Amino acid sequence: MFKALIEPFRHPKLEVGLGEGKIFGAMGARKPKAKAKNWSGTLGRIWSYLAERRAKLILVLFMVLLSSGLSLLGPYLISRAVDHYLEGSGGRTWVIFLITLALVYLLNSLISWLQNIWMIEIAQETVYRMRTDLFSHLHRLPISFFNRRQQGEIMSRLTNDIENISSTLNSSAIQIFSSILTLVGTVGVMLWLSPLLTLLTFVVVPLMMLGMRWITKRTGPLFKERQRNMGELNGYIEETLSGQRIIKAFSQEERVITGFRERNTRIMLSGYWAQAISGFIPKLMNGLNNLSFAIVAGVGGLLAIRGLVTVGVIIAFAEYARQFTRPLNDLANQWNTLLSAIAGAERVFEVLDEETEARDEGAAVKLQHVEGAVKFSGVSFSYDGGADTLQDISFEAKPGEMIALVGPTGAGKTTLIGLLSRFYDPSKGSITLDGRELSTITRESLRSHMAFVLQDSFLFKGTIRDNIRYGRLDASDEEVEEAAKLANAHAFIMRLQGGYDRMLSVDGSGISQGQKQLLAIARAILANPSMLVLDEATSSIDTVTEIKIQEGLQALMRGRTSFVIAHRLGTIRAADRILVLQGGRLIQQGSHEELLRQGGLYSELVQGSKGAAAQ
């Protein structure tokens, strides 16, 4: 029956996460390939966060203990009241029992309300710390981590997964603990009242345990699969929203929608089966609860007829029998939320366990002043231990020189810059700055003396003034405007409504790509660095504008060692030395005129550039 039900939803890409081995393992299908992760370890790490609020948590646990005790006292008072009434005791005693019972339940309600309020506070503080730790850790991870992850998938861990943990701590943590205490207390009282009836009540426990085991064995992997699928969908959404222009330009809307449907189907299936199978738990508990009540009522009635127990004890025991299964039912109802939270916590801790960017060596120093003498000696580098992206690179850049990097796509130009800024460390060879190994300089200090203008200019949400000031936060408004003038950005800024106070949306939407790069250049100028890196900085600027800002760039680069990646001849010609890269190797170096006389790849690139310009 289950196979027939799932068949309409089956999708070939879902076999790994939703295969029969995971859902129907007990029915003889293939066994699941993936093993469950260490849930006890995950719960232990969540507890380590909760333990930081130990004083409040102890108070809440005490309130839970008190509340559980009061809930156990209620049925006992009812039984005593019934027995006194049947024994013909005075009405005054009956009234006292009723008043006491009312006070017990009122006090229990007040304590429950207080413990929930305090637990919500603890939960929010805990999740605040966890979210802060995750966000801070992300900023300490190496660039390679972000290169192999989708932004949306990372955001899903920071938002959806953390929110799952928050929901569980807010609503489920207290209920789970209270249920456990109530369960233990109820068993104790039941044994005190009637060991025989207690034994009969326990008849249903093995059935409960077997049912829970069968169900949870199948729902755990499904909840983790749902969290993973949600992260993939978020990454896909972020990617498609960022690439709307490309999607529309190539009329790929239907393909994108189809891709969304596939990923959405995976979430639907994993969520459906996780909820559907775990939904058996409360149904199972209710059925067994009714069975237990019937046994207690039937056997208890026979014992009361024979005078072995009082009617009050039977009433109390019936209530305790229900109270015995109610915590189990509550635990079952909270199991879905708990599974989802554990799956989310595992994804959060997976990121927190990622190795951060290599720490600076103990003897690493902070640079106070940089001349800008750079030397590469036999440098090789490979990503993730694969084939070398750079092989045996050796060259020198004197202070104040402009070094241009040219070569076909994939030659290793951007990788070389990544090594210079210590986004990566070389596999072989050494890189020195002013005679000092880069590995002996703190990364923060090194990068504080460098400014970058990259091919993809990123702007933050905020005013134009604030985006330029990002280069140096203590700069005055006059310095910001002066940097903009030097970058030839002042004129277009003043034409915008609001001028320097114009609000930009995320990534600078609302202005052209060329204008974004002008602002990025102004930001670099304001930083006043010792070294400058321009990675195709003028690729989105028209030729006329490029000519206008050359003087500003020349003024900026004067006295500073500059590394420029560019394809345009006008930018390359002014370089003191041009490094020609091909296949990760440095095959030529020299001035523009020297390389033209040598011939080879550089001459071919220049001739190709002239031919393209002529067309």
C-alpha positions in Angstrom: 0.0 0.0 0.0 2.8 2.4 0.9 4.6 1.7 -2.4 1.4 2.5 -4.4 1.0 5.7 -2.4 4.5 7.0 -3.0 4.7 6.0 -6.7 3.0 9.2 -8.1 5.6 11.3 -6.3 8.6 9.3 -7.1 11.5 11.2 -8.7 14.8 9.6 -9.8 16.9 12.1 -7.9 15.2 11.3 -4.7 16.3 7.7 -4.5 19.3 8.4 -2.3 17.3 10.5 0.3 13.9 8.9 0.0 14.7 5.4 -1.2 12.7 2.4 -0.1 15.5 1.4 2.2 14.9 4.3 4.4 11.1 4.2 4.5 10.4 0.6 4.1 13.5 -1.0 5.6 11.4 -3.3 7.7 9.5 -4.5 4.7 12.5 -6.3 3.2 13.7 -3.5 0.8 17.3 -2.6 0.5 19.0 -1.2 3.5 19.8 2.5 3.8 23.3 3.5 2.8 23.7 6.6 5.0 24.3 6.2 8.7 22.7 8.5 11.3 25.0 11.1 12.8 25.9 11.4 16.5 22.7 12.8 18.0 23.9 12.5 21.5 26.9 14.6 20.6 24.7 17.2 19.0 22.4 17.4 22.0 25.5 17.7 24.2 26.6 20.7 22.3 23.2 22.3 22.5 23.3 21.7 26.2 26.7 23.4 26.4 25.1 26.6 25.1 22.2 26.2 27.6 24.6 25.7 30.5 25.9 29.3 30.1 22.5 30.3 31.6 22.9 27.8 34.4 21.4 29.9 37.2 18.2 30.7 35.2 18.1 27.1 34.0 18.3 25.7 37.5 15.5 27.9 38.6 13.3 26.8 35.6 14.1 23.2 36.3 13.1 23.7 40.0 9.8 25.2 38.8 9.2 22.2 36.5 9.9 19.9 39.4 7.4 21.8 41.6 4.8 21.8 38.8 5.2 18.1 38.2 4.8 17.5 41.9 1.6 19.5 42.0 0.2 17.7 39.0 0.8 14.4 40.9 -0.8 15.8 44.0 -4.1 16.6 42.3 -5.4 13.1 41.6 -4.4 12.0 45.1 -6.5 14.8 46.7 -9.4 13.8 44.5 -9.1 10.2 45.6 -9.0 11.2 49.3 -12.0 13.5 48.8 -14.0 10.7 47.3 -13.1 8.2 50.0 -14.0 10.7 52.8 -17.3 11.4 51.0 -18.1 7.7 50.8 -17.1 7.2 54.4 -19.7 9.8 55.4 -17.2 12.4 56.7 -18.5 15.9 57.4 -19.1 18.5 54.7 -16.4 20.7 56.2 -13.7 18.2 55.4 -15.1 17.9 51.9 -15.0 21.7 51.4 -11.4 21.8 52.7 -10.4 19.2 50.1 -12.1 21.2 47.3 -10.4 24.4 48.3 -7.0 22.7 48.6 -7.5 21.1 45.2 -8.4 24.5 43.7 -5.3 26.1 45.2 -3.1 23.3 43.9 -4.3 23.6 40.3 -4.2 27.5 40.4 -0.6 27.4 41.8 0.3 24.8 39.2 -1.0 27.0 36.4 0.9 30.0 37.8 4.2 28.1 38.0 3.7 26.7 34.5 3.2 30.2 33.1 6.4 31.5 34.9 8.5 28.6 33.8 7.5 29.1 30.2 8.3 32.8 30.3 11.7 32.1 31.8 12.5 29.3 29.4 11.6 31.5 26.4 14.1 34.1 27.7 16.8 31.3 28.1 16.0 30.0 24.7 16.3 33.4 23.0 19.6 34.2 24.7 20.9 30.7 23.7 19.9 31.1 20.1 21.3 34.6 20.0 24.7 33.3 21.1 24.5 30.4 18.7 23.6 32.7 15.8 26.3 35.1 16.7 28.9 32.3 16.9 27.9 31.0 13.5 28.0 34.4 11.9 31.4 35.3 13.4 32.8 31.9 12.5 31.7 32.4 8.8 33.9 35.5 8.7 36.9 33.5 9.9 36.6 30.8 7.3 38.9 30.7 4.3 37.8 31.9 0.8 37.9 28.2 -0.3 34.9 27.4 1.9 32.7 30.0 0.1 34.0 28.9 -3.3 32.5 25.4 -2.8 29.2 26.5 -1.2 26.1 28.3 -2.4 25.3 31.5 -0.6 21.7 30.6 -0.2 22.6 27.2 1.4 24.9 29.0 3.9 22.1 31.5 4.6 19.7 28.6 5.2 21.9 27.4 8.1 22.0 30.8 9.6 18.3 31.3 9.4 16.1 28.2 8.9 18.2 25.8 10.9 18.8 28.2 13.8 15.1 29.0 13.8 14.3 25.3 14.2 16.5 25.1 17.2 14.8 28.2 18.6 11.3 26.8 18.2 12.3 23.6 20.0 13.9 25.4 22.9 11.0 27.7 23.2 8.2 25.2 23.1 9.5 21.6 23.5 12.5 21.6 25.9 10.4 22.3 29.1 7.6 20.0 28.0 10.1 17.1 27.4 11.7 17.6 30.8 8.3 18.0 32.5 7.1 14.8 30.8 10.1 12.8 32.0 9.6 14.0 35.6 5.9 13.4 35.5 6.5 9.9 34.1 9.0 9.0 36.9 6.8 10.5 39.6 3.6 8.8 38.3 5.3 5.4 38.3 6.4 6.0 41.9 2.9 6.9 43.1 1.3 4.1 41.2 3.6 1.5 42.8 2.8 3.0 46.2 -1.0 2.8 45.5 -1.1 -0.7 43.9 1.8 -2.7 42.6 -0.6 -5.1 40.8 -2.4 -2.4 38.9 1.0 -0.8 38.1 2.2 -4.1 36.6 -0.9 -4.3 34.5 -0.4 -0.8 33.2 3.1 -1.6 32.2 1.8 -4.3 29.8 1.4 -1.7 27.1 5.0 -0.2 27.5 6.8 -2.8 25.3 4.2 -2.2 22.6 4.9 1.6 22.9 8.7 1.1 22.7 8.5 -1.2 19.7 6.2 1.2 17.8 8.4 4.2 18.7 11.5 2.4 17.6 10.0 1.4 14.2 8.8 4.9 13.5 11.8 7.0 14.7 14.2 4.8 12.8 12.5 6.0 9.6 11.7 9.6 10.4 15.2 10.6 11.6 16.9 10.4 8.1 13.9 12.0 6.5 14.0 15.1 8.7 17.7 15.5 8.0 17.0 15.0 4.3 14.3 17.8 4.5 16.8 20.2 6.1 19.4 19.5 3.4 16.8 19.9 0.6 15.7 23.2 2.1 19.3 24.5 2.1 19.6 23.4 -1.6 16.4 25.2 -2.5 17.5 28.4 -0.8 20.8 28.3 -2.6 18.9 27.8 -5.9 16.5 30.6 -5.2 19.4 33.0 -4.3 21.3 32.0 -7.5 18.3 32.5 -9.8 17.3 35.8 -8.3 20.8 37.1 -8.7 21.0 35.9 -12.3 17.6 37.3 -13.5 19.1 39.3 -16.3 21.0 36.3 -17.7 17.9 34.1 -17.3 15.7 36.5 -19.2 18.3 37.3 -21.8 18.6 33.6 -22.7 14.9 32.9 -22.3 15.6 30.2 -19.7 12.6 30.9 -17.5 11.0 27.5 -18.1 14.2 25.6 -17.4 14.7 27.6 -14.1 11.1 26.9 -13.1 11.5 23.2 -13.8 14.6 23.2 -11.7 12.7 24.8 -8.9 9.9 22.3 -9.2 12.4 19.4 -8.9 13.9 20.8 -5.7 10.5 21.8 -4.3 9.3 18.2 -4.9 12.2 16.8 -2.9 11.2 19.0 0.0 7.6 18.0 -0.4 8.4 14.3 -0.4 10.8 14.3 2.5 8.5 16.6 4.5 5.5 14.5 3.7 7.0 11.2 4.7 8.7 12.6 7.8 5.4 14.1 9.0 3.2 11.2 7.9 5.3 8.5 9.5 5.9 10.4 12.7 2.2 11.2 12.8 1.7 7.5 13.7 3.2 8.2 17.1 0.3 10.1 18.8 -2.2 7.7 17.2 -0.3 4.7 18.6 -0.1 6.4 22.0 -3.8 7.2 22.1 -4.8 3.7 21.2 -2.4 2.1 23.8 -3.6 4.7 26.4 -7.2 3.6 26.0 -6.1 0.0 26.2 -4.3 0.7 29.5 -7.3 2.6 30.9 -9.6 -0.3 30.1 -7.3 -2.7 31.8 -7.0 -0.6 34.9 -10.8 0.1 35.1 -11.7 -3.6 34.7 -9.2 -5.1 37.1 -9.5 -2.2 39.5 -13.3 -2.7 39.7 -12.9 -6.3 40.6 -10.3 -5.4 43.3 -12.7 -2.8 44.7 -15.6 -5.3 44.8 -13.4 -7.6 46.9 -12.4 -4.8 49.2 -8.7 -4.9 48.3 -8.7 -1.2 47.3 -11.0 1.7 47.8 -13.0 3.5 45.2 -10.9 6.6 45.7 -7.8 4.6 44.9 -9.4 3.3 41.7 -10.3 6.8 40.6 -6.8 8.1 41.4 -5.1 5.1 39.8 -7.2 5.6 36.6 -6.1 9.2 36.5 -2.5 8.2 37.1 -2.7 5.6 34.4 -3.7 8.3 32.0 -1.0 10.5 33.4 1.5 7.7 32.8 0.7 7.6 29.1 0.2 11.3 28.7 3.9 12.2 29.1 4.7 9.5 26.6 2.1 11.0 24.2 3.6 14.5 24.8 7.1 13.2 24.1 5.7 11.6 20.9 4.1 14.8 19.8 7.3 16.8 20.4 9.4 14.2 18.6 8.9 15.8 15.2 10.1 19.2 16.4 13.0 17.6 18.2 14.1 15.7 15.2 13.9 18.8 13.0 15.9 20.8 15.6 18.6 18.1 15.9 18.9 18.0 12.1 19.2 21.8 12.0 21.7 21.8 14.8 23.9 19.2 13.0 24.0 21.5 10.0 24.9 24.5 12.2 27.7 22.6 14.0 28.9 21.2 10.7 29.8 24.8 9.7 31.2 25.6 13.2 33.5 22.6 12.9 34.9 23.9 9.6 38.6 24.8 9.9 39.0 28.5 10.1 41.5 30.4 8.0 45.0 29.3 9.2 46.0 31.3 12.3 48.9 33.6 12.1 52.1 32.2 13.4 53.0 33.0 16.9 55.9 35.2 15.8 53.9 37.0 13.1 54.2 40.8 13.3 52.0 43.7 12.4 53.4 46.0 9.7 53.7 49.6 10.6 55.1 50.7 7.2 55.3 49.1 3.8 57.7 50.0 1.1 56.2 47.5 -1.4 59.1 45.4 -2.5 57.5 42.0 -3.5 59.4 38.9 -4.5 58.0 35.5 -5.6 60.6 32.7 -5.5 59.7 29.4 -7.1 56.0 29.6 -6.1 53.6 26.8 -6.9 50.1 26.4 -5.8 47.2 23.9 -6.2 43.6 24.0 -5.0 42.7 21.1 -2.7 45.8 19.2 -3.5 44.9 18.9 -7.2 46.9 19.8 -10.3 49.1 22.9 -9.9 47.3 26.2 -10.9 50.6 28.0 -10.6 54.0 26.4 -11.3 57.4 27.7 -10.3 56.6 31.5 -10.5 59.5 33.8 -9.8 59.6 37.6 -10.2 60.4 40.8 -8.3 58.4 44.0 -8.0 60.3 47.0 -6.8 58.6 49.6 -4.5 56.3 51.9 -6.5 56.3 49.7 -9.6 53.2 48.9 -11.6 53.1 45.2 -12.5 50.6 44.0 -15.1 49.4 40.5 -15.3 48.2 39.2 -18.7 47.3 35.9 -20.2 44.4 33.9 -21.3 41.5 32.9 -19.0 42.6 30.4 -16.5 46.3 31.3 -16.7 46.5 31.9 -13.0 46.4 35.7 -12.7 43.7 36.0 -10.0 45.3 33.1 -8.1 48.6 34.9 -8.0 46.8 37.9 -6.5 45.1 35.6 -4.0 48.5 34.3 -2.9 49.8 37.9 -2.5 46.9 38.8 -0.2 47.2 35.5 1.6 43.8 34.3 0.8 45.8 31.2 0.1 49.3 30.1 1.0 51.7 28.7 -1.6 52.2 24.9 -1.9 55.9 25.5 -2.7 58.3 28.4 -2.7 58.2 31.7 -0.8 56.7 35.2 -1.1 58.3 38.1 0.6 57.2 41.7 1.2 60.1 44.1 2.0 62.3 41.1 2.6 59.9 39.5 5.1 58.1 36.2 4.5 54.4 36.8 4.1 53.8 33.9 6.6 55.5 36.0 9.3 53.1 38.9 8.8 49.6 38.9 10.3 46.9 38.7 7.6 45.0 41.6 9.0 48.1 43.8 9.0 49.0 42.7 5.4 45.6 43.4 4.0 45.3 46.7 5.8 48.1 48.0 3.6 46.4 46.8 0.4 43.4 48.0 -1.5 41.4 46.0 -4.0 39.3 47.0 -7.0 37.9 43.7 -8.3 36.1 42.8 -11.5 32.8 42.3 -9.7 32.4 45.4 -7.7 30.3 44.8 -4.6 28.4 47.6 -2.9 26.6 47.4 0.4 23.1 48.6 1.2 23.5 52.2 2.3 24.4 55.6 0.9 27.0 56.3 -1.7 29.0 58.2 0.8 29.0 55.3 3.2 30.1 52.8 0.4 33.1 55.0 -0.5 33.9 55.6 3.2 34.1 51.8 3.6 37.7 52.2 2.4 38.5 54.3 5.5 35.8 54.6 8.1 37.3 57.7 9.8 37.4 59.7 6.5 35.7 63.1 6.5 33.0 64.0 3.9 35.5 66.2 2.1 37.9 63.3 1.8 35.2 61.1 0.5 34.2 63.6 -2.2 37.9 64.2 -3.1 38.4 60.5 -3.6 35.3 60.4 -5.8 36.6 63.3 -7.9 39.9 61.6 -8.4 38.1 58.4 -9.5 36.0 60.5 -11.9 32.8 59.5 -10.0 31.8 62.9 -8.6 30.0 64.1 -11.7 27.6 61.1 -12.0 27.0 61.1 -8.3 25.9 64.7 -8.3 23.5 63.9 -11.1 21.7 61.3 -9.0 18.8 62.3 -6.8 20.3 62.8 -3.3 23.9 62.9 -4.5 26.3 61.4 -2.0 23.3 60.6 0.3 21.6 58.5 -2.4 20.5 55.2 -0.9 21.7 52.1 -2.7 20.0 48.8 -2.4 21.8 45.5 -2.0 24.8 45.2 -4.4 24.2 48.7 -5.7 21.1 48.0 -7.8 19.9 51.1 -9.5 23.2 52.3 -11.0 25.2 50.8 -13.9 28.0 48.3 -13.6 30.5 51.0 -14.7 29.3 53.4 -12.0 29.7 50.6 -9.4 33.3 50.2 -10.5 33.9 53.9 -10.3 32.7 53.9 -6.7 34.9 50.9 -6.0 37.9 52.8 -7.4 37.0 55.8 -5.2 36.8 53.5 -2.2 40.3 52.2 -3.0 41.7 55.7 -3.4 40.2 56.8 0.0 41.9 53.8 1.6 45.3 55.3 0.7 47.0 51.9 0.6 50.7 51.0 0.3 49.9 48.4 -2.4 47.1 48.4 -4.9 45.4 45.5 -6.7 43.2 46.2 -9.8 41.5 43.0 -11.1 39.9 44.0 -14.4 38.9 47.2 -12.6 38.0 49.0 -15.8 36.3 46.1 -17.6 32.8 47.6 -17.3 33.9 51.2 -18.1 33.7 52.6 -21.6 36.9 53.6 -23.3 36.2 57.4 -23.0 35.6 57.1 -19.2 38.7 54.8 -18.9 40.9 57.5 -20.5 39.5 60.1 -18.1 40.3 58.1 -15.0 43.8 57.1 -16.1 45.2 60.2 -14.6 43.5 59.5 -11.3 44.7 56.0 -11.3 48.2 57.1 -12.1 48.1 59.5 -9.2 46.8 56.8 -7.0 49.5 54.3 -8.0 52.4 56.8 -7.9 54.7 55.6 -5.1 52.7 52.5 -4.5 53.4 49.0 -5.7 50.5 48.1 -8.0 49.3 44.8 -9.5 47.0 45.2 -12.4 45.0 42.5 -14.2 43.7 43.9 -17.4 43.1 43.0 -21.1 42.9 46.5 -22.5 46.1 47.7 -24.1 45.8 51.2 -22.7 46.0 49.9 -19.2 48.8 47.4 -19.9 51.1 49.8 -21.8 51.8 52.0 -18.7 53.1 49.1 -16.6 56.7 49.1 -15.5 56.7 45.3 -16.0 54.3 43.0 -17.6 54.1 39.3 -16.5 52.7 37.0 -19.2 51.1 33.8 -17.7 50.0 30.7 -19.6 48.8 27.5 -18.1 50.0 28.5 -14.6 53.5 29.3 -15.8 55.3 32.6 -16.2 56.5 32.5 -19.8 57.4 36.2 -20.4 58.2 39.3 -18.4 59.4 42.8 -19.4 58.1 46.2 -20.5 55.6 46.6 -23.2 58.3 47.5 -25.8 60.6 44.6 -24.7 57.8 42.1 -25.0 56.8 43.3 -28.4 60.4 42.8 -29.6 60.5 39.3 -28.1 57.3 38.3 -29.9 55.5 35.2 -28.5 52.2 35.2 -26.7 52.2 38.8 -25.6 52.7 40.0 -29.1 49.8 37.8 -30.2 47.6 39.2 -27.5 48.4 42.8 -28.4 47.8 42.1 -32.1 44.5 40.4 -31.3 43.5 43.4 -29.1 44.2 45.8 -32.0 42.3 43.7 -34.4 39.3 43.6 -32.1 39.5 47.4 -31.7 39.7 47.9 -35.4 36.5 45.9 -35.9 
